[in-house]
Amino acid sequence: MALYTGGYKVDTWIEVATGAITSATTHFDIDWNTHRTSDYKIFKVFLTDVHVTDGKTFYARFLTADNTPATAGHYGGYYTHGEGNGDITQNDASFNNVAYVPLWGLRTAVSLTGTYRGNLEFTVNTGNDVATGVPNYWWHGTARISTSLASHYGGAGTCTQNAKFGVRFESNTNTGNHILKARYKVLGMKNG
């Protein structure tokens, strides 16, 4: 749906998905490929109340098909800083051709058994012009994580795989039910 303001067409966001993880699981997927066929190419994922088992970290992996995460091709950089270490230069790094996006900068949860839950915003452009679906993305948020404790974190990058189908959120072990709780809302917008 488009709105018109001052003579200009303004695209609006549509709700693509919403839900909650209420019992422990290994991962959860958000599929937006059906919306891409209707020309929605930009997606914004809001995650709230993220509770991951203490000692585990939180990843995103782009989907190359339904229920099929990319096993390589994630590139980018990240930072974390906060209560325990406010110096970004001590807490920034890059990732190169890995199987995941390190949302917490490879830091692990120290949520004190869920007392401090994470919240983040993850924005993805799946692209109009790239037939093979090379998304670029950025994220930022807050959680209580190792080293920097109550933290602000963020990053950006790209995935070189045909990864336009959606995104998976999981812990670093990729096994075991370490995603304990989360809520999500996903919005989509046309690109052009």
CORBEL-V384390 format. One record per pair of residues at least 4 apart in sequence whose C-alpha atoms are under 7 Angstrom apart, sorted by the first residue. I is the first residue (numbers start at 1). GAP is how many residues later the second one is. If there is no record, write none. Layout:
BEGIN
i:gap
I:GAP
I:GAP
END
This chain:
BEGIN
i:gap
1:10
1:11
2:7
2:8
2:9
2:10
3:6
3:7
3:8
4:4
4:5
4:6
5:4
5:5
11:178
11:179
12:177
13:174
13:175
13:176
14:173
14:174
14:175
15:171
15:172
15:173
16:16
16:170
16:171
16:172
17:168
17:169
18:166
18:167
18:168
19:164
19:165
19:166
20:162
20:163
20:164
21:160
21:161
21:162
22:159
23:157
23:158
24:153
24:154
24:155
24:156
24:157
25:152
25:153
25:154
25:155
26:144
26:148
26:149
26:150
26:151
26:152
26:153
27:141
27:142
27:143
27:152
28:140
28:141
28:142
29:138
29:139
29:140
30:136
30:137
30:138
31:134
31:135
31:136
32:4
32:133
32:134
33:4
33:131
33:132
33:133
35:4
35:5
36:4
36:5
39:151
40:148
40:149
40:150
40:151
41:84
41:85
41:86
41:87
41:148
41:149
41:150
42:82
42:83
42:84
42:146
42:147
42:148
42:149
43:80
43:81
43:82
43:143
43:144
43:145
43:146
44:77
44:78
44:79
44:80
44:142
44:143
44:144
45:76
45:77
45:78
45:139
45:140
45:141
45:142
46:74
46:75
46:76
46:138
46:139
46:140
47:72
47:73
47:74
47:135
47:136
47:137
47:138
48:70
48:71
48:72
48:134
48:135
48:136
49:68
49:69
49:70
49:132
49:133
49:134
50:67
50:68
50:69
50:131
50:132
51:63
51:66
51:67
51:128
51:129
51:130
51:131
52:4
52:57
52:126
52:127
52:128
53:56
53:125
53:126
53:127
54:54
54:55
54:56
54:57
54:59
55:53
55:54
55:55
56:52
56:53
56:115
56:116
57:47
57:49
57:50
57:51
57:52
57:114
57:115
58:44
58:45
58:46
58:112
58:113
58:114
59:41
59:42
59:43
59:44
59:110
59:111
59:112
59:113
60:40
60:41
60:42
60:43
60:107
60:108
60:109
60:110
61:8
61:9
61:38
61:39
61:40
61:106
61:107
61:108
62:7
62:8
62:101
62:104
62:105
62:106
63:4
63:5
63:6
63:7
63:100
63:101
63:102
63:103
63:104
63:105
64:4
64:5
64:6
64:98
64:99
64:100
64:101
65:100
66:99
69:99
70:29
70:91
70:93
71:28
72:25
72:26
72:27
73:24
73:25
73:26
73:86
73:87
73:88
74:22
74:23
74:24
74:25
74:26
74:27
74:84
74:85
74:86
75:20
75:21
75:22
75:23
75:82
75:83
75:84
76:18
76:19
76:20
76:80
76:81
76:82
77:16
77:17
77:18
77:78
77:79
77:80
78:14
78:15
78:16
78:27
78:76
78:77
78:78
79:9
79:12
79:13
79:14
79:26
79:74
79:75
79:76
80:8
80:11
80:12
80:25
80:68
80:71
80:72
80:73
80:74
81:4
81:5
81:6
81:7
81:10
81:67
81:70
81:71
81:72
82:4
82:66
82:67
82:68
82:69
82:70
83:65
83:66
83:67
83:68
84:63
84:64
84:65
85:62
85:63
87:4
88:4
102:4
104:49
107:38
107:39
108:37
108:38
109:35
109:36
109:37
110:34
110:35
110:36
111:4
111:5
111:6
111:33
112:4
116:27
116:28
117:26
118:24
118:25
119:22
119:23
119:24
120:20
120:21
120:22
121:18
121:19
121:20
122:16
122:17
122:18
123:14
123:15
123:16
124:11
124:12
124:13
124:14
125:10
125:11
125:12
126:7
126:8
126:9
126:10
126:38
127:6
127:8
128:63
130:4
132:30
133:29
133:30
133:31
134:24
134:25
134:26
134:27
134:28
134:29
134:30
135:23
135:24
135:28
135:29
136:21
136:22
136:23
137:19
137:20
137:21
138:17
138:18
138:19
139:15
139:16
139:17
140:13
140:14
140:15
141:11
141:12
141:13
142:9
142:10
142:11
143:7
143:8
144:5
144:6
144:7
145:4
145:5
145:6
159:4
170:4
170:9
171:7
171:8
END
